[in-house]
Each structure stands twice: as structure tokens, then as C-alpha cells.
């Protein structure tokens, strides 16, 4: 818009400037020149906006005017902000009809489908896909280390300390006797290095994960998206959201949701460990231990799925009381002057104590569920180890099963239980995600 006498032609250059909206993602960068002839008061330009393939908060970019000819730019009018308002629903349009029905429709959404669409949304978020792939690949360094230690156990008993050193497969397809031919002491020293050195690689990757920060990338995206969405509410929508609910969502719920995504990613590491255990068993003792190796994860997974429903109920109860407690504290702080003026401190203190007790009581069932669930693998591991010792010991005494393979296989069941603990934690994290989502 041109102000003044409108005499003579004027020119001004313009350009788009990316902000929260990215060039090539939400809009197409543009630059050029605007010209207004004598008597012309307005000129327009067109910026291409891209349709979002998935949900996004309201994002912004700028259009800047510069290099005026025949005119002067206003001190505060040379730059404007353009809002790109997305009309998709969170986390995807797959649930548009349910969301339009309100709370009743939202509560009818399938939990597994909701989590799947959320995972897709996160995968399409900038910076998440490559971090996820890198984490999935390099997390298997721990699986490689497990494979080395299992074979090392066999090697110690059947080669290094055996009266007559045997030949074993220290690596798949490679038959090995003493690593240093004719020198047990030298071989023992080399094994000491092999036992420790891979841990340096595992630790280096853990340091790298801190820098890559997959969890922080997801958490920051959801937090900033929720905050941007809230700031762009109209007055009616904003009045319907309590400040305590907003605080609870940003500080607590988003952390729970983020844990859900990273738990699924961690499942790749668990699958790698189980694959290593299965491969080792097939290589060393397929007949004697495979039935236990395959049955243990099946039993534990069925247990976790069944108990996950119980955990979800207990967790939802705690979340409900936690939100009620947070709202109460926020309301009291916001209306403290009324509490003070009407001498209601004793009454408010009694109400605070009652809500605190309700929250404490709601945490007890969840604690019972977590305790019972955590002890299941602790008991199943020794049970399967005992069964294996009882059934495989005659083969060792008869010489058909080597002592090294027997000892290494006995330790496999503890590794399976550790892996199941990770699966259980993943399922519990996914169960807790549904409410916040």
C-alpha cells in the first residue's frame, strides 16, 4: 500500500524470509520487484503455499521490502508475517471423523491405530527419520558384543582351559583353536583385550546418541507445536483450556508420548539381541535348548500383552488424579487473593490434603502392577535355567555336549529375560501414551 500524494512511479524489491515455516516445505521462496505507477496506491504479489501432506502447527514466514526507489519505507511496515494455517487434524486425517465428534469420538479411536499414525507423523518430522535409522543400526553394537561374549564363554571352556584344546567357531564359519598357536598365556591375554575392547565402541555410540538426541528432537517438536497451536487459538478456544492443563501437557504428557516413540525404536535393539541368541543356539545346541529359547519369549510376550491392559487401567487412574491435583494447585494460586480475603486457608488446606491423599492412593495399584510384572521375568529366567541344567547335564556327562556350550547356553536365559524386560517396558510405555495422545 502506498501513502502520500501518489505522484510519479515508485519501485521496491521484495523477498521471502523463512522463519518457523521452511522454504520448499511450507512455501516457495520468492523475490522480485513491485512497481506502482503515478496514481496507483496498491500492488500485490503471489506466494505459493504447499499443501501439507501431514499435520503441522500454524507456521510463519516473512515478506520483506527493501531497496525503495522514489519512495520511503515505513519504519515498522517494511516486513509482514504470513501464517500458514494447516487444516489437517492431529496426528493424521485418518481420525478426522472421530475428532469432529468431540471427546466421545476421540475416546473411541483405536489405541494401536492412534500410535501408528503418531509414529508416521514423527517419522516425517524434520530430523527424526535419519536419527531413527542411525539409532536402529548402531544399537546393534550391543548385540554384536553379546555374540562375542557367548562365543568367548564356549572358547574358554572348550579351548583355552581344556586338557586337549578343541576347535570351535569363534566367528561364524571360521574354525579356531588357540588364537596364538601353541601359547595359552598369549591367547588368554588376547582374549582379555577382546573382552574389553568392544565395550569402547559400545560406549562411543552411547555418547553419540546423546549428541544425536532423538528423544530431544521429538520432544522439542511436540512442545513447540503444542505451544504454537495454543497461541493461535481464538479467545473461545483458549478459554476452554486451563493453564494447568497446558502446563501438564508440556511438562509431563509430552515426555510420556516421546518415550512411546523411542520405546518402539528400542525394540530393534531387543530384536537384535534375540536374533543373536537364536543364532548362537542354532549354531551350538539346536536340539537341547532351542525349545526353551523359542518358548520363553512367547510366554513372556503373552504375559506382557495381558498385563499391559491392567497397567493401562492403573496408569489412567493415576493420570486422572494427577491432573485433578495440578488443576487444584493452579486454581488456588490464581485465586489466592479470594482465599485470603474470605479467610478460607484452613478449608483450602484440607482440600489440598484430600487431593494429595487421593493421588497417593491412586499410585498404589500402579505400584503393585509394576512390582508383579517386574518379578515375572526374574522368576522365569531361573526356572528355565534349572530346566536346562536338569535336561542338558546328562549330555555333558556323556560327552555329546561340550562344557563350554553348556555354560554359555545356561547364561542365555538371563539374557532373554533382560530382553523381555525391555519389551515389557516398551509395552508399558505404549500403554501410557494413549491418554496423553
C-alpha positions as CSV (number, residue, x, y, z in Angstrom):
1,X,0.0,0.0,0.0
2,X,1.3,3.4,-1.0
3,X,0.6,6.5,1.2
4,X,1.1,10.1,0.1
5,X,0.4,12.2,-3.0
6,X,0.8,9.2,-5.4
7,X,2.9,11.3,-7.8
8,X,5.3,9.5,-10.1
9,X,6.3,5.9,-10.3
10,X,7.9,4.0,-7.4
11,X,9.7,0.7,-7.1
12,X,10.6,-1.6,-4.2
13,X,12.1,-5.0,-4.1
14,X,10.7,-7.9,-2.0
15,X,11.8,-11.3,-0.8
16,X,10.5,-14.1,1.4
17,X,12.4,-14.9,4.6
18,X,12.0,-18.4,6.2
19,X,11.0,-18.5,9.9
20,X,9.2,-21.4,11.5
21,X,7.8,-22.2,8.0
22,X,10.6,-23.6,5.8
23,X,11.3,-22.7,2.2
24,X,10.4,-25.6,-0.1
25,X,8.3,-27.3,2.6
26,X,5.5,-24.9,3.6
27,X,6.1,-22.2,0.9
28,X,8.1,-21.5,-2.2
29,X,10.7,-18.8,-1.9
30,X,10.1,-15.8,-4.0
31,X,11.9,-12.5,-4.7
32,X,11.3,-9.7,-7.2
33,X,10.3,-6.1,-7.7
34,X,7.0,-4.3,-7.2
35,X,6.2,-1.2,-9.3
36,X,3.4,1.3,-8.8
37,X,2.7,4.0,-11.4
38,X,1.6,7.5,-10.8
39,X,-1.8,7.5,-9.1
40,X,-1.6,3.8,-8.1
41,X,-2.0,3.1,-4.4
42,X,-1.7,-0.7,-4.2
43,X,0.2,-3.6,-5.7
44,X,0.0,-7.2,-4.9
45,X,2.2,-10.3,-5.2
46,X,1.6,-14.1,-5.0
47,X,3.5,-16.6,-2.9
48,X,2.9,-20.3,-3.5
49,X,1.9,-22.2,-0.4
50,X,2.3,-26.0,-0.4
51,X,-0.4,-28.3,0.8
52,X,0.9,-30.1,3.9
53,X,1.0,-34.0,3.5
54,X,0.7,-34.4,7.3
55,X,-0.3,-32.4,10.3
56,X,1.7,-29.3,11.3
57,X,1.1,-26.4,13.7
58,X,0.5,-22.9,12.4
59,X,3.8,-21.8,11.0
60,X,5.1,-18.4,9.8
61,X,7.4,-16.8,7.2
62,X,8.1,-13.2,6.4
63,X,7.9,-11.0,3.4
64,X,10.4,-8.1,3.5
65,X,10.5,-5.0,1.4
66,X,13.8,-3.3,0.7
67,X,15.7,-1.0,-1.8
68,X,12.9,1.5,-2.4
69,X,13.1,3.9,-5.4
70,X,11.0,7.1,-5.4
71,X,9.6,6.4,-2.0
72,X,10.4,5.7,1.6
73,X,9.6,2.5,3.5
74,X,7.6,2.8,6.8
75,X,9.7,2.3,9.9
76,X,7.6,-0.7,11.0
77,X,5.8,-1.6,7.8
78,X,8.6,-2.9,5.6
79,X,8.1,-6.5,6.9
80,X,5.0,-8.6,7.4
81,X,4.4,-12.1,8.8
82,X,2.4,-14.7,6.8
83,X,0.8,-17.5,8.8
84,X,0.5,-20.9,7.2
85,X,-2.6,-22.5,8.8
86,X,-2.8,-26.3,8.5
87,X,-6.2,-27.8,8.3
88,X,-5.1,-31.4,9.0
89,X,-6.0,-33.0,12.3
90,X,-3.5,-34.4,14.8
91,X,-1.9,-36.9,14.3
92,X,-3.5,-37.5,10.9
93,X,-6.7,-37.2,8.9
94,X,-7.3,-40.9,9.5
95,X,-9.2,-39.9,12.6
96,X,-10.9,-36.7,11.3
97,X,-14.4,-38.1,11.7
98,X,-13.8,-39.2,15.2
99,X,-12.2,-36.0,16.3
100,X,-15.1,-33.9,14.9
101,X,-17.4,-35.9,17.2
102,X,-15.7,-34.4,20.2
103,X,-14.5,-36.2,23.3
104,X,-16.7,-39.2,22.8
105,X,-15.3,-39.8,19.3
106,X,-11.7,-39.3,20.4
107,X,-12.1,-41.9,23.2
108,X,-13.4,-44.4,20.5
109,X,-10.2,-44.2,18.5
110,X,-8.3,-47.5,18.3
111,X,-5.2,-47.2,20.5
112,X,-2.9,-49.2,18.1
113,X,-4.0,-47.1,15.2
114,X,-3.5,-43.9,17.0
115,X,0.0,-44.9,18.0
116,X,0.8,-46.0,14.4
117,X,-0.3,-42.6,13.0
118,X,1.7,-40.8,15.6
119,X,4.8,-42.8,14.6
120,X,4.2,-41.9,11.0
121,X,3.9,-38.2,11.9
122,X,7.2,-38.3,13.8
123,X,9.0,-40.1,11.0
124,X,8.0,-37.3,8.7
125,X,9.2,-34.7,11.1
126,X,12.4,-32.9,10.0
127,X,15.5,-34.6,11.5
128,X,13.7,-37.6,13.0
129,X,14.0,-40.2,10.2
130,X,17.8,-40.2,9.9
131,X,18.2,-40.2,13.6
132,X,15.8,-43.1,13.9
133,X,17.6,-45.2,11.2
134,X,21.1,-44.4,12.7
135,X,19.9,-45.5,16.1
136,X,18.3,-48.7,14.8
137,X,21.5,-49.7,13.0
138,X,24.2,-48.7,15.6
139,X,22.2,-50.0,18.6
140,X,23.1,-53.5,17.3
141,X,26.7,-52.9,18.5
142,X,25.4,-54.3,21.8
143,X,24.1,-57.4,20.0
144,X,27.5,-57.9,18.4
145,X,29.1,-57.7,21.8
146,X,26.7,-60.2,23.2
147,X,27.6,-62.6,20.4
148,X,31.3,-62.2,21.1
149,X,30.8,-62.9,24.9
150,X,28.7,-66.0,24.3
151,X,31.4,-67.5,22.0
152,X,34.1,-66.4,24.4
153,X,32.5,-68.4,27.1
154,X,32.5,-71.5,24.9
155,X,36.1,-70.8,23.9
156,X,37.4,-70.5,27.4
157,X,36.0,-73.9,28.5
158,X,36.5,-75.9,25.3
159,X,39.8,-74.5,24.1
160,X,41.8,-72.3,26.5
161,X,41.3,-74.4,29.7
162,X,40.6,-77.8,28.1
163,X,43.2,-80.5,28.5
164,X,43.1,-81.1,24.8
165,X,42.1,-77.9,23.1
166,X,39.2,-78.4,20.6
167,X,38.4,-76.4,17.5
168,X,35.4,-74.1,17.8
169,X,33.7,-71.5,15.7
170,X,34.7,-68.3,17.4
171,X,33.2,-66.5,14.4
172,X,30.6,-67.9,12.1
173,X,32.1,-70.3,9.6
174,X,35.7,-69.9,11.0
175,X,37.1,-72.8,12.9
176,X,39.5,-71.6,15.6
177,X,41.8,-73.3,18.1
178,X,44.4,-71.3,20.1
179,X,44.4,-67.7,18.8
180,X,48.1,-67.6,19.5
181,X,49.3,-71.0,18.2
182,X,50.9,-73.1,21.0
183,X,50.7,-70.3,23.6
184,X,47.8,-70.4,26.1
185,X,49.0,-67.4,28.1
186,X,49.3,-65.3,24.9
187,X,45.8,-66.4,23.9
188,X,44.4,-65.5,27.3
189,X,45.9,-62.0,27.1
190,X,44.4,-61.6,23.6
191,X,41.0,-62.8,24.9
192,X,41.2,-60.2,27.7
193,X,41.6,-57.5,25.1
194,X,38.7,-58.9,23.1
195,X,36.5,-58.9,26.2
196,X,37.1,-55.2,26.9
197,X,37.8,-53.5,23.6
198,X,34.3,-53.8,22.0
199,X,32.9,-52.0,25.1
200,X,34.8,-48.9,24.0
201,X,32.8,-49.0,20.7
202,X,29.5,-49.5,22.5
203,X,30.3,-46.6,24.9
204,X,31.3,-44.3,22.0
205,X,27.9,-45.0,20.4
206,X,26.1,-44.2,23.6
207,X,28.0,-40.8,23.7
208,X,27.0,-40.3,20.1
209,X,23.3,-40.9,21.0
210,X,23.5,-38.1,23.5
211,X,24.6,-35.7,20.7
212,X,22.1,-37.1,18.1
213,X,19.4,-36.7,20.7
214,X,16.5,-38.4,19.0
215,X,14.3,-38.1,22.1
216,X,15.0,-34.4,22.4
217,X,14.3,-33.7,18.7
218,X,10.8,-35.3,19.1
219,X,10.1,-33.7,22.4
220,X,11.1,-30.2,21.2
221,X,8.9,-30.6,18.1
222,X,5.8,-31.6,20.0
223,X,6.3,-29.0,22.7
224,X,6.8,-26.2,20.2
225,X,3.9,-27.4,18.1
226,X,1.5,-27.5,21.1
227,X,2.7,-24.1,22.2
228,X,2.3,-22.6,18.7
229,X,-1.2,-24.1,18.4
230,X,-2.2,-22.7,21.8
231,X,-1.0,-19.2,20.9
232,X,-3.1,-19.3,17.7
233,X,-6.3,-20.3,19.4
234,X,-9.2,-17.8,19.3
235,X,-10.5,-16.4,22.6
236,X,-13.2,-19.1,22.9
237,X,-10.8,-22.0,22.4
238,X,-8.2,-20.5,24.7
239,X,-10.8,-20.0,27.5
240,X,-11.7,-23.7,27.2
241,X,-8.1,-24.8,28.0
242,X,-6.9,-24.3,31.6
243,X,-3.4,-23.1,32.2
244,X,-2.8,-26.1,34.4
245,X,-3.8,-28.5,31.6
246,X,-1.4,-26.7,29.2
247,X,1.5,-26.9,31.8
248,X,0.8,-30.5,32.5
249,X,0.7,-31.4,28.8
250,X,4.0,-29.6,28.0
251,X,5.9,-30.7,31.1
252,X,4.6,-34.2,31.6
253,X,2.4,-35.6,28.8
254,X,4.8,-34.8,26.0
255,X,7.6,-36.7,27.9
256,X,5.3,-39.7,28.1
257,X,4.5,-39.5,24.4
258,X,8.1,-39.2,23.4
259,X,9.0,-42.2,25.5
260,X,6.4,-44.2,23.4
261,X,8.2,-43.4,20.2
262,X,11.7,-44.1,21.5
263,X,10.5,-47.4,23.1
264,X,9.4,-48.7,19.7
265,X,12.8,-47.7,18.3
266,X,14.5,-49.6,21.2
267,X,12.5,-52.7,20.1
268,X,15.0,-53.0,17.2
269,X,17.8,-53.5,19.7
270,X,15.9,-56.1,21.6
271,X,15.1,-58.0,18.4
272,X,18.8,-57.9,17.6
273,X,19.7,-59.5,20.9
274,X,17.1,-62.2,20.5
275,X,18.4,-62.9,16.9
276,X,21.9,-63.3,18.3
277,X,20.7,-65.7,21.0
278,X,18.7,-67.7,18.4
279,X,21.7,-67.8,16.0
280,X,24.0,-68.9,18.8
281,X,21.6,-71.7,19.9
282,X,21.2,-72.9,16.4
283,X,25.0,-73.0,16.0
284,X,25.9,-74.6,19.2
285,X,23.0,-76.5,20.7
286,X,19.9,-76.6,18.5
287,X,18.3,-79.8,19.9
288,X,18.9,-79.2,23.6
289,X,17.9,-75.6,24.1
290,X,16.0,-74.3,21.1
291,X,12.6,-75.3,22.5
292,X,13.3,-73.2,25.6
293,X,14.8,-70.3,23.7
294,X,11.7,-70.1,21.5
295,X,9.1,-70.7,24.2
296,X,10.4,-68.1,26.7
297,X,9.8,-65.0,24.5
298,X,6.4,-66.4,23.5
299,X,5.3,-66.9,27.1
300,X,6.7,-63.5,28.2
301,X,5.1,-61.6,25.3
302,X,1.7,-63.1,26.0
303,X,2.1,-62.1,29.7
304,X,3.2,-58.6,28.8
305,X,0.2,-58.1,26.5
306,X,-2.2,-59.4,29.1
307,X,-0.7,-57.3,31.9
308,X,-0.4,-54.3,29.7
309,X,-4.2,-53.8,29.9
310,X,-4.1,-54.0,33.7
311,X,-1.2,-51.5,33.7
312,X,-3.1,-49.1,31.4
313,X,-6.1,-49.0,33.8
314,X,-3.9,-48.3,36.8
315,X,-1.9,-45.7,34.9
316,X,-5.0,-43.9,33.7
317,X,-6.3,-43.7,37.2
318,X,-3.1,-42.1,38.4
319,X,-3.0,-39.7,35.5
320,X,-6.6,-38.6,36.3
321,X,-5.8,-37.9,39.9
322,X,-2.5,-36.2,38.9
323,X,-4.3,-33.8,36.5
324,X,-7.0,-33.1,39.1
325,X,-4.3,-32.3,41.7
326,X,-2.4,-30.0,39.3
327,X,-5.6,-28.1,38.4
328,X,-6.4,-27.6,42.0
329,X,-3.0,-26.1,42.8
330,X,-3.1,-23.8,39.8
331,X,-6.7,-22.6,40.6
332,X,-5.7,-21.8,44.2
333,X,-2.6,-19.9,43.1
334,X,-4.6,-17.9,40.6
335,X,-7.3,-17.0,43.1
336,X,-5.2,-16.7,46.2
337,X,-6.5,-13.2,47.0
338,X,-10.0,-14.6,47.4
339,X,-8.8,-17.4,49.6
340,X,-7.0,-14.8,51.8
341,X,-9.8,-12.2,51.9
342,X,-12.5,-14.7,52.8
343,X,-10.3,-16.5,55.4
344,X,-10.5,-19.8,53.6
345,X,-6.9,-21.0,54.2
346,X,-7.9,-23.9,56.5
347,X,-10.6,-25.1,54.1
348,X,-8.2,-24.9,51.1
349,X,-5.5,-26.8,53.1
350,X,-8.0,-29.5,53.9
351,X,-9.0,-29.8,50.3
352,X,-5.3,-29.9,49.2
353,X,-4.6,-32.7,51.7
354,X,-7.6,-34.7,50.4
355,X,-6.5,-34.4,46.8
356,X,-2.9,-35.3,47.7
357,X,-4.1,-38.4,49.5
358,X,-6.3,-39.3,46.5
359,X,-3.2,-39.0,44.3
360,X,-1.1,-41.1,46.7
361,X,-3.8,-43.9,46.8
362,X,-4.1,-43.9,43.0
363,X,-0.4,-44.6,42.7
364,X,-0.6,-47.8,44.9
365,X,-2.4,-50.0,42.3
366,X,0.1,-49.0,39.7
367,X,2.9,-49.8,42.0
368,X,1.5,-53.3,42.7
369,X,1.2,-53.9,38.9
370,X,4.7,-52.8,38.2
371,X,6.1,-54.9,41.0
372,X,4.3,-58.1,40.0
373,X,5.2,-57.6,36.3
374,X,8.9,-56.9,37.0
375,X,9.2,-60.2,39.0
376,X,7.8,-62.4,36.3
377,X,11.0,-62.5,34.2
378,X,13.1,-62.7,37.3
379,X,11.4,-65.9,38.2
380,X,11.0,-67.3,34.7
381,X,14.8,-67.0,34.0
382,X,15.9,-69.2,36.9
383,X,13.1,-71.6,36.2
384,X,14.2,-72.1,32.6
385,X,17.9,-72.3,33.6
386,X,17.0,-75.0,36.1
387,X,15.1,-76.9,33.4
388,X,18.0,-76.7,31.0
389,X,20.6,-77.8,33.6
390,X,18.4,-80.8,34.5
391,X,17.9,-81.8,30.9
392,X,21.3,-81.0,29.4
393,X,23.6,-82.2,32.2
394,X,23.4,-85.9,31.1
395,X,24.6,-84.8,27.6
396,X,27.6,-83.0,29.1
397,X,28.5,-86.0,31.3
398,X,28.1,-88.3,28.3
399,X,30.4,-86.1,26.2
400,X,27.9,-85.3,23.5
401,X,27.6,-81.7,24.6
402,X,30.7,-79.6,25.3
403,X,31.1,-77.9,28.7
404,X,31.6,-74.5,27.1
405,X,28.4,-74.7,25.1
406,X,26.5,-75.9,28.3
407,X,27.8,-73.0,30.4
408,X,27.2,-70.4,27.6
409,X,23.7,-71.7,26.9
410,X,22.9,-71.6,30.7
411,X,23.5,-67.8,30.6
412,X,21.3,-67.3,27.6
413,X,18.1,-67.4,29.6
414,X,19.2,-64.4,31.7
415,X,19.9,-62.5,28.5
416,X,16.4,-63.4,27.2
417,X,14.9,-62.2,30.5
418,X,16.8,-58.9,30.2
419,X,15.5,-58.5,26.6
420,X,12.0,-59.2,27.8
421,X,12.3,-56.6,30.4
422,X,12.9,-54.1,27.5
423,X,9.9,-55.4,25.7
424,X,7.8,-55.1,28.8
425,X,8.9,-51.5,29.4
426,X,8.1,-50.8,25.7
427,X,4.6,-52.1,26.1
428,X,4.1,-50.2,29.3
429,X,5.3,-47.0,27.7
430,X,3.0,-47.6,24.8
431,X,0.1,-48.2,27.2
432,X,0.8,-44.9,28.9
433,X,1.0,-43.0,25.6
434,X,-2.7,-43.4,24.7
435,X,-4.1,-41.0,27.3
436,X,-1.7,-38.1,26.5
437,X,-2.1,-38.5,22.8
